[in-house]
Amino acid sequence: MAEWLEHSAQVEVALPVGVVWDLWSDLEQMPHWMKWIEAVKILEDKPELSRWKLASGSFEFTWLSKILKEVPHQIIQWESVDGLPNRGAIRFYDRKAKGSIVKLTVGYKVPGILGWMDNLFLGQIVESTLQADMDRFRDYAIEQSLES
């Protein structure tokens, strides 16, 4: 049975929580700041479902994700319902004049193809990538706010 791993990363963004929420909740924009996410497509007939594609080097994984909980300006919680087993949440904290904190928590079952890899090593790779993704999100959000 595959083991579940969980990682978190967070970033402070010098923008109002509403602006940050609007950018992140547009899931199809994720490839702009998430290194391994190649594509996200919201299903037209079921907007709570989205098809994801992760690619890194010679590895490629897809899954269908379902939004379990969505509270505007606070949380988006999901889990996969098909494909790569994963779940998680993105939380938004309003710091008023100081901006916002965005915290991402992701859990996943280690795919069999990566079973040879030490979980500690894999975890370090995933955590550093998630933190870099969060830093890219902060930069992307600030760039988008300057353009509008």
MARVOMI-885691 format. One line per field, with one value per atom (N, C-alpha, C): x, y, z; residue number from 1; atom name; residue in three letters. Coordinates in Angstrom, 2 decimals. Layout:
N
X: (X  ...)
Y: (Y  ...)
Z: (Z  ...)
n: (NUM  ...)
atom: (CA  ...)
res: (ALA  ...)
//
This chain:
148
X: (0.85  0.00  0.89  0.59  1.40  1.22  2.30  2.31  1.90  1.11  0.74  1.83  2.24  3.16  2.41  2.77  2.11  3.16  2.96  3.89  3.11  3.72  3.10  4.14  3.65  4.48  3.58  4.16  3.35  4.17  3.43  4.07  3.22  3.88  3.19  3.15  1.97  1.77  1.27  1.93  1.58  0.41  -0.67  -1.89  -3.10  -4.24  -5.46  -5.85  -6.44  -6.81  -7.77  -8.63  -9.56  -8.83  -7.79  -7.00  -6.27  -5.67  -4.93  -5.87  -7.04  -8.05  -8.46  -8.76  -9.23  -8.21  -6.94  -5.91  -5.81  -5.73  -5.53  -6.75  -7.93  -9.14  -9.43  -8.71  -8.79  -7.81  -8.23  -7.35  -6.60  -7.22  -6.58  -5.33  -5.11  -3.93  -2.72  -2.94  -1.89  -0.56  -0.57  0.72  1.61  1.05  1.86  2.85  2.49  3.38  3.75  3.11  3.43  4.27  5.53  6.54  6.11  5.57  5.26  3.87  3.02  1.67  1.70  1.43  1.46  0.12  -0.99  -2.31  -3.37  -4.36  -5.54  -6.73  -7.74  -8.94  -10.17  -10.97  -12.24  -13.25  -13.98  -14.99  -16.19  -16.61  -17.70  -19.01  -19.33  -20.61  -20.61  -19.41  -19.29  -18.15  -18.42  -17.34  -16.61  -17.13  -16.42  -15.31  -15.27  -14.27  -13.27  -12.03  -11.00  -10.03  -9.53  -8.57  -7.18  -6.23  -4.88  -3.86  -2.77  -1.64  -0.36  0.39  1.67  2.74  3.80  4.89  6.21  7.16  8.50  9.48  10.31  11.25  10.50  10.81  10.16  8.89  8.53  7.33  6.14  5.00  3.77  2.62  1.81  0.67  -0.54  -1.72  -2.96  -3.92  -4.87  -5.91  -7.11  -8.22  -9.45  -9.62  -9.76  -9.84  -11.23  -11.68  -13.00  -12.81  -13.43  -13.44  -14.41  -13.90  -14.73  -15.31  -14.54  -14.95  -14.36  -15.19  -14.72  -15.41  -14.62  -15.11  -14.33  -14.98  -14.28  -13.40  -12.20  -11.19  -10.65  -10.99  -10.52  -9.88  -10.60  -10.07  -10.65  -9.81  -10.23  -9.63  -10.49  -10.04  -10.44  -9.55  -9.81  -9.29  -9.72  -9.12  -9.31  -8.40  -8.53  -9.59  -10.31  -11.33  -10.98  -9.89  -9.43  -7.98  -7.16  -5.78  -4.88  -3.87  -2.89  -3.58  -3.50  -4.16  -3.51  -4.31  -3.82  -4.98  -4.64  -5.63  -4.90  -5.66  -5.00  -5.93  -5.30  -6.05  -5.13  -5.73  -5.04  -5.83  -5.13  -5.78  -5.27  -6.17  -5.87  -6.11  -5.14  -5.24  -5.09  -6.10  -6.12  -5.32  -4.28  -3.44  -3.72  -4.89  -5.34  -4.30  -3.78  -2.86  -1.54  -1.22  0.03  -0.10  -1.30  -1.50  -2.14  -1.63  -2.23  -1.15  -1.54  -0.70  -1.46  -0.74  -1.33  -0.56  -1.29  -0.66  -1.23  -0.34  -0.71  -0.28  -1.20  -0.90  -1.32  -0.41  -0.66  -0.29  -1.19  -0.92  -1.06  -0.24  -0.30  0.25  -0.22  0.34  1.51  2.61  3.78  3.45  3.52  3.22  4.21  3.72  4.55  5.82  5.74  6.92  8.03  7.67  8.65  8.94  8.41  8.56  10.00  10.89  12.31  12.97  12.34  12.95  12.70  13.71  13.59  12.57  11.60  10.54  11.07  12.14  12.73  13.29  14.00  14.56  13.45  12.45  11.31  10.61  10.41  9.76  10.52  11.84  12.65  12.50  12.46  12.27  10.90  9.86  8.51  8.38  8.88  8.77  9.50  10.70  11.43  10.72  10.13  9.38  8.13  7.40  6.20  6.52  7.62  7.98  8.35  9.07  9.40  8.13  7.16  5.87  5.15  5.17  4.51  5.20  6.51  7.25  6.92  6.81  6.41  5.00  4.11  2.74  2.75  3.50  3.60  4.05  5.09  5.61  4.59  3.91  2.88  1.73  1.30  0.17  0.52  1.71  2.14  2.24  2.80  2.91  1.53  0.58  -0.78  -1.48  -1.24  -1.88  -1.34  -0.06  0.54  0.03  -0.32  -0.83  -2.28  -3.03  -4.47  -4.76)
Y: (-1.18  0.00  1.24  2.18  3.40  4.28  4.94  5.84  7.25  7.92  9.31  10.21  11.20  12.23  13.56  14.47  15.78  16.86  17.97  19.09  20.40  21.41  22.74  23.79  24.87  26.03  27.25  28.37  29.58  30.78  31.84  33.06  34.25  35.34  36.58  37.40  37.93  38.72  40.09  41.12  42.50  43.01  42.23  42.59  42.18  42.84  42.45  41.00  40.38  38.97  38.73  39.68  39.51  39.40  40.18  40.14  38.80  38.39  37.13  35.96  35.98  34.94  34.84  35.98  35.97  35.32  35.59  34.99  33.49  33.08  31.66  30.83  31.34  30.55  30.37  31.07  30.84  29.70  28.48  27.32  27.14  27.54  27.35  28.22  29.17  30.02  29.40  28.29  27.66  27.43  27.02  26.79  28.05  29.23  30.45  30.46  29.80  29.84  28.48  27.42  26.10  25.32  25.13  24.56  23.24  22.33  21.01  20.89  21.89  21.82  22.33  21.42  21.77  22.31  21.79  22.23  21.94  22.83  22.63  23.06  22.21  22.51  22.24  23.29  23.15  22.47  21.49  20.82  21.75  21.99  22.94  22.52  21.22  20.75  20.52  20.49  20.28  21.16  22.45  23.38  23.05  22.11  21.70  20.69  20.22  19.25  19.91  19.48  19.98  18.85  18.87  17.89  18.52  17.82  18.33  17.47  18.11  17.39  17.92  17.01  17.32  16.67  17.43  16.87  17.40  16.49  16.86  15.86  16.33  15.43  14.36  13.10  12.00  11.53  12.14  11.74  12.62  11.98  12.70  12.01  12.81  12.28  13.16  12.54  13.30  12.86  13.71  13.38  14.29  13.83  14.62  15.03  16.32  16.85  17.43  17.27  17.80  18.79  19.95  20.93  20.41  20.19  19.70  20.85  21.92  23.06  24.32  25.34  26.62  27.72  28.48  29.63  30.83  31.71  32.83  33.59  33.88  34.63  33.86  32.55  31.77  30.44  29.60  28.24  27.63  26.86  25.95  24.59  23.60  22.27  21.30  20.37  19.46  18.06  17.13  15.80  15.24  14.38  13.75  12.66  12.49  11.45  10.42  10.66  9.76  10.12  9.14  9.40  9.47  10.33  10.46  10.82  9.96  10.25  11.45  12.49  13.67  14.42  15.28  16.10  17.29  18.28  19.41  20.60  21.70  22.93  24.12  25.19  26.47  27.40  28.01  28.88  30.30  31.24  32.66  33.36  34.13  34.87  36.36  37.11  38.55  39.25  39.93  40.66  42.15  42.49  43.89  44.71  45.75  46.65  45.97  44.85  44.16  43.19  43.01  42.11  40.81  39.72  38.40  37.34  36.28  35.09  33.99  33.27  32.17  30.91  29.89  28.66  27.48  26.74  25.57  24.31  23.36  22.05  21.01  20.12  19.09  17.74  16.78  15.39  14.53  13.47  12.61  11.23  10.25  8.91  8.86  8.32  8.22  7.26  7.75  6.88  5.71  4.54  3.35  3.55  4.34  4.59  5.30  5.99  6.68  5.92  4.70  3.92  3.63  3.65  3.40  4.57  5.74  6.95  7.04  7.43  7.63  8.74  8.46  9.44  10.75  10.69  11.92  12.77  12.14  12.85  13.41  12.58  13.03  14.20  14.08  15.15  16.46  16.39  17.61  18.26  17.45  17.98  18.65  17.96  18.50  19.78  19.78  20.98  22.18  21.96  23.10  23.61  22.69  23.10  23.86  23.37  24.08  25.48  25.61  26.94  27.87  27.35  28.15  28.53  27.60  27.90  29.04  28.98  30.03  31.37  31.38  32.61  33.14  32.23  32.65  33.21  32.59  33.11  34.54  34.79  36.14  37.13  36.77  37.65  37.84  36.76  36.81  37.72  37.55  38.35  39.84  40.17  41.58  42.12  41.32  41.73  41.97  41.06  41.21  42.45  42.74  43.92  45.20  45.20  46.40  46.62  45.52  45.62  46.04  45.85  46.19  47.57)
Z: (0.00  0.00  0.00  -0.86  -0.98  0.25  0.60  1.75  1.33  2.19  1.94  2.50  1.72  2.17  2.14  3.04  3.08  3.25  2.54  2.58  2.60  3.20  3.23  2.85  2.30  1.98  2.08  2.45  2.53  2.09  1.76  1.31  1.76  2.04  2.35  1.07  0.75  -0.46  -0.05  -0.52  -0.14  -0.98  -0.97  -1.68  -0.84  -1.06  -0.31  -0.59  0.40  0.28  -0.89  -1.21  -2.33  -3.66  -3.85  -5.08  -5.18  -4.08  -4.03  -4.28  -3.65  -3.83  -5.30  -5.90  -7.29  -8.22  -8.02  -8.87  -8.64  -7.37  -7.09  -7.45  -7.23  -7.47  -8.95  -9.82  -11.26  -11.58  -11.31  -11.36  -12.68  -13.78  -15.07  -15.24  -14.33  -14.37  -13.65  -12.95  -12.14  -12.86  -14.13  -14.79  -14.85  -14.63  -14.61  -13.44  -12.34  -11.18  -10.60  -11.03  -10.49  -11.51  -11.15  -12.05  -12.69  -11.91  -12.42  -13.04  -12.84  -13.40  -14.83  -15.75  -17.17  -17.65  -17.08  -17.54  -16.47  -16.42  -15.59  -16.45  -16.50  -17.29  -16.44  -16.23  -15.50  -16.42  -15.92  -16.73  -16.87  -18.09  -18.35  -17.72  -17.77  -17.26  -15.74  -15.13  -13.69  -13.18  -12.88  -12.52  -11.21  -10.42  -9.21  -9.52  -10.78  -11.21  -12.17  -12.07  -12.97  -13.31  -14.55  -15.03  -14.95  -14.29  -14.06  -14.77  -15.19  -15.78  -15.14  -14.53  -13.91  -14.77  -15.07  -15.86  -15.32  -15.16  -14.72  -15.32  -16.20  -16.85  -17.63  -17.36  -18.08  -17.38  -16.24  -15.52  -15.92  -16.06  -16.36  -15.63  -14.94  -14.20  -14.48  -14.49  -14.64  -13.55  -13.27  -12.31  -12.49  -11.97  -11.92  -10.46  -10.24  -8.89  -8.62  -7.39  -7.00  -5.85  -5.97  -4.89  -3.82  -2.61  -1.50  -0.68  -0.57  0.25  -0.35  -0.46  -0.95  -0.16  0.57  1.32  0.79  0.03  -0.58  0.42  -0.03  0.72  1.92  2.03  3.18  2.79  2.04  1.78  0.51  -0.15  -1.22  -0.84  -0.68  -0.30  -1.40  -1.76  -2.86  -2.54  -3.41  -3.45  -4.84  -5.24  -6.55  -6.46  -7.55  -7.62  -8.69  -9.41  -10.45  -10.75  -11.07  -11.42  -10.20  -10.24  -9.16  -7.84  -6.81  -5.54  -4.84  -4.62  -3.91  -3.28  -2.33  -1.63  -1.03  -0.66  -0.04  0.14  0.53  0.74  0.54  0.08  0.00  0.92  1.86  2.85  2.68  2.91  2.75  4.08  4.49  5.76  5.46  5.87  5.65  6.74  6.34  7.30  7.22  6.67  6.52  5.76  6.34  5.64  5.26  5.89  5.60  4.43  3.91  2.78  3.20  2.67  2.86  3.04  3.71  3.77  3.04  2.19  1.44  1.84  2.31  2.76  1.98  1.35  0.56  1.30  1.43  2.00  0.97  0.63  -0.38  0.19  0.03  0.40  -0.83  -0.95  -2.12  -1.77  -2.53  -2.44  -3.42  -2.96  -3.82  -4.97  -6.21  -7.35  -7.41  -7.82  -7.90  -8.70  -9.74  -10.58  -9.81  -8.72  -7.88  -6.59  -6.49  -5.27  -4.88  -5.83  -5.57  -4.84  -4.92  -4.36  -2.86  -2.11  -0.69  -0.41  0.48  0.75  1.32  2.10  2.65  1.51  0.60  -0.55  -1.43  -1.74  -2.54  -1.85  -0.54  0.22  0.14  0.22  0.12  -1.25  -2.29  -3.65  -3.76  -3.28  -3.38  -2.56  -1.33  -0.49  -1.08  -1.59  -2.18  -3.43  -4.21  -5.39  -5.01  -4.00  -3.56  -3.04  -2.29  -1.79  -2.95  -3.92  -5.10  -5.87  -5.93  -6.57  -5.84  -4.53  -3.74  -3.94  -4.01  -4.28  -5.67  -6.66  -8.01  -8.01  -7.20  -7.11  -6.59  -5.52  -4.96  -6.05  -6.77  -7.82  -8.93  -9.31  -10.36  -9.91  -8.66  -8.15  -8.16  -7.73  -7.69  -9.12  -10.02  -11.43  -12.03  -11.77  -12.31  -11.74  -10.46  -9.85  -10.44  -10.83  -11.45  -12.86  -13.54  -14.92  -14.98  -13.89  -13.94  -13.41)
n: (1  1  1  2  2  2  3  3  3  4  4  4  5  5  5  6  6  6  7  7  7  8  8  8  9  9  9  10  10  10  11  11  11  12  12  12  13  13  13  14  14  14  15  15  15  16  16  16  17  17  17  18  18  18  19  19  19  20  20  20  21  21  21  22  22  22  23  23  23  24  24  24  25  25  25  26  26  26  27  27  27  28  28  28  29  29  29  30  30  30  31  31  31  32  32  32  33  33  33  34  34  34  35  35  35  36  36  36  37  37  37  38  38  38  39  39  39  40  40  40  41  41  41  42  42  42  43  43  43  44  44  44  45  45  45  46  46  46  47  47  47  48  48  48  49  49  49  50  50  50  51  51  51  52  52  52  53  53  53  54  54  54  55  55  55  56  56  56  57  57  57  58  58  58  59  59  59  60  60  60  61  61  61  62  62  62  63  63  63  64  64  64  65  65  65  66  66  66  67  67  67  68  68  68  69  69  69  70  70  70  71  71  71  72  72  72  73  73  73  74  74  74  75  75  75  76  76  76  77  77  77  78  78  78  79  79  79  80  80  80  81  81  81  82  82  82  83  83  83  84  84  84  85  85  85  86  86  86  87  87  87  88  88  88  89  89  89  90  90  90  91  91  91  92  92  92  93  93  93  94  94  94  95  95  95  96  96  96  97  97  97  98  98  98  99  99  99  100  100  100  101  101  101  102  102  102  103  103  103  104  104  104  105  105  105  106  106  106  107  107  107  108  108  108  109  109  109  110  110  110  111  111  111  112  112  112  113  113  113  114  114  114  115  115  115  116  116  116  117  117  117  118  118  118  119  119  119  120  120  120  121  121  121  122  122  122  123  123  123  124  124  124  125  125  125  126  126  126  127  127  127  128  128  128  129  129  129  130  130  130  131  131  131  132  132  132  133  133  133  134  134  134  135  135  135  136  136  136  137  137  137  138  138  138  139  139  139  140  140  140  141  141  141  142  142  142  143  143  143  144  144  144  145  145  145  146  146  146  147  147  147  148  148  148)
atom: (N  CA  C  N  CA  C  N  CA  C  N  CA  C  N  CA  C  N  CA  C  N  CA  C  N  CA  C  N  CA  C  N  CA  C  N  CA  C  N  CA  C  N  CA  C  N  CA  C  N  CA  C  N  CA  C  N  CA  C  N  CA  C  N  CA  C  N  CA  C  N  CA  C  N  CA  C  N  CA  C  N  CA  C  N  CA  C  N  CA  C  N  CA  C  N  CA  C  N  CA  C  N  CA  C  N  CA  C  N  CA  C  N  CA  C  N  CA  C  N  CA  C  N  CA  C  N  CA  C  N  CA  C  N  CA  C  N  CA  C  N  CA  C  N  CA  C  N  CA  C  N  CA  C  N  CA  C  N  CA  C  N  CA  C  N  CA  C  N  CA  C  N  CA  C  N  CA  C  N  CA  C  N  CA  C  N  CA  C  N  CA  C  N  CA  C  N  CA  C  N  CA  C  N  CA  C  N  CA  C  N  CA  C  N  CA  C  N  CA  C  N  CA  C  N  CA  C  N  CA  C  N  CA  C  N  CA  C  N  CA  C  N  CA  C  N  CA  C  N  CA  C  N  CA  C  N  CA  C  N  CA  C  N  CA  C  N  CA  C  N  CA  C  N  CA  C  N  CA  C  N  CA  C  N  CA  C  N  CA  C  N  CA  C  N  CA  C  N  CA  C  N  CA  C  N  CA  C  N  CA  C  N  CA  C  N  CA  C  N  CA  C  N  CA  C  N  CA  C  N  CA  C  N  CA  C  N  CA  C  N  CA  C  N  CA  C  N  CA  C  N  CA  C  N  CA  C  N  CA  C  N  CA  C  N  CA  C  N  CA  C  N  CA  C  N  CA  C  N  CA  C  N  CA  C  N  CA  C  N  CA  C  N  CA  C  N  CA  C  N  CA  C  N  CA  C  N  CA  C  N  CA  C  N  CA  C  N  CA  C  N  CA  C  N  CA  C  N  CA  C  N  CA  C  N  CA  C  N  CA  C  N  CA  C  N  CA  C  N  CA  C  N  CA  C  N  CA  C  N  CA  C  N  CA  C  N  CA  C  N  CA  C  N  CA  C  N  CA  C  N  CA  C  N  CA  C  N  CA  C  N  CA  C  N  CA  C  N  CA  C  N  CA  C  N  CA  C  N  CA  C  N  CA  C  N  CA  C)
res: (MET  MET  MET  ALA  ALA  ALA  GLU  GLU  GLU  TRP  TRP  TRP  LEU  LEU  LEU  GLU  GLU  GLU  HIS  HIS  HIS  SER  SER  SER  ALA  ALA  ALA  GLN  GLN  GLN  VAL  VAL  VAL  GLU  GLU  GLU  VAL  VAL  VAL  ALA  ALA  ALA  LEU  LEU  LEU  PRO  PRO  PRO  VAL  VAL  VAL  GLY  GLY  GLY  VAL  VAL  VAL  VAL  VAL  VAL  TRP  TRP  TRP  ASP  ASP  ASP  LEU  LEU  LEU  TRP  TRP  TRP  SER  SER  SER  ASP  ASP  ASP  LEU  LEU  LEU  GLU  GLU  GLU  GLN  GLN  GLN  MET  MET  MET  PRO  PRO  PRO  HIS  HIS  HIS  TRP  TRP  TRP  MET  MET  MET  LYS  LYS  LYS  TRP  TRP  TRP  ILE  ILE  ILE  GLU  GLU  GLU  ALA  ALA  ALA  VAL  VAL  VAL  LYS  LYS  LYS  ILE  ILE  ILE  LEU  LEU  LEU  GLU  GLU  GLU  ASP  ASP  ASP  LYS  LYS  LYS  PRO  PRO  PRO  GLU  GLU  GLU  LEU  LEU  LEU  SER  SER  SER  ARG  ARG  ARG  TRP  TRP  TRP  LYS  LYS  LYS  LEU  LEU  LEU  ALA  ALA  ALA  SER  SER  SER  GLY  GLY  GLY  SER  SER  SER  PHE  PHE  PHE  GLU  GLU  GLU  PHE  PHE  PHE  THR  THR  THR  TRP  TRP  TRP  LEU  LEU  LEU  SER  SER  SER  LYS  LYS  LYS  ILE  ILE  ILE  LEU  LEU  LEU  LYS  LYS  LYS  GLU  GLU  GLU  VAL  VAL  VAL  PRO  PRO  PRO  HIS  HIS  HIS  GLN  GLN  GLN  ILE  ILE  ILE  ILE  ILE  ILE  GLN  GLN  GLN  TRP  TRP  TRP  GLU  GLU  GLU  SER  SER  SER  VAL  VAL  VAL  ASP  ASP  ASP  GLY  GLY  GLY  LEU  LEU  LEU  PRO  PRO  PRO  ASN  ASN  ASN  ARG  ARG  ARG  GLY  GLY  GLY  ALA  ALA  ALA  ILE  ILE  ILE  ARG  ARG  ARG  PHE  PHE  PHE  TYR  TYR  TYR  ASP  ASP  ASP  ARG  ARG  ARG  LYS  LYS  LYS  ALA  ALA  ALA  LYS  LYS  LYS  GLY  GLY  GLY  SER  SER  SER  ILE  ILE  ILE  VAL  VAL  VAL  LYS  LYS  LYS  LEU  LEU  LEU  THR  THR  THR  VAL  VAL  VAL  GLY  GLY  GLY  TYR  TYR  TYR  LYS  LYS  LYS  VAL  VAL  VAL  PRO  PRO  PRO  GLY  GLY  GLY  ILE  ILE  ILE  LEU  LEU  LEU  GLY  GLY  GLY  TRP  TRP  TRP  MET  MET  MET  ASP  ASP  ASP  ASN  ASN  ASN  LEU  LEU  LEU  PHE  PHE  PHE  LEU  LEU  LEU  GLY  GLY  GLY  GLN  GLN  GLN  ILE  ILE  ILE  VAL  VAL  VAL  GLU  GLU  GLU  SER  SER  SER  THR  THR  THR  LEU  LEU  LEU  GLN  GLN  GLN  ALA  ALA  ALA  ASP  ASP  ASP  MET  MET  MET  ASP  ASP  ASP  ARG  ARG  ARG  PHE  PHE  PHE  ARG  ARG  ARG  ASP  ASP  ASP  TYR  TYR  TYR  ALA  ALA  ALA  ILE  ILE  ILE  GLU  GLU  GLU  GLN  GLN  GLN  SER  SER  SER  LEU  LEU  LEU  GLU  GLU  GLU  SER  SER  SER)
//
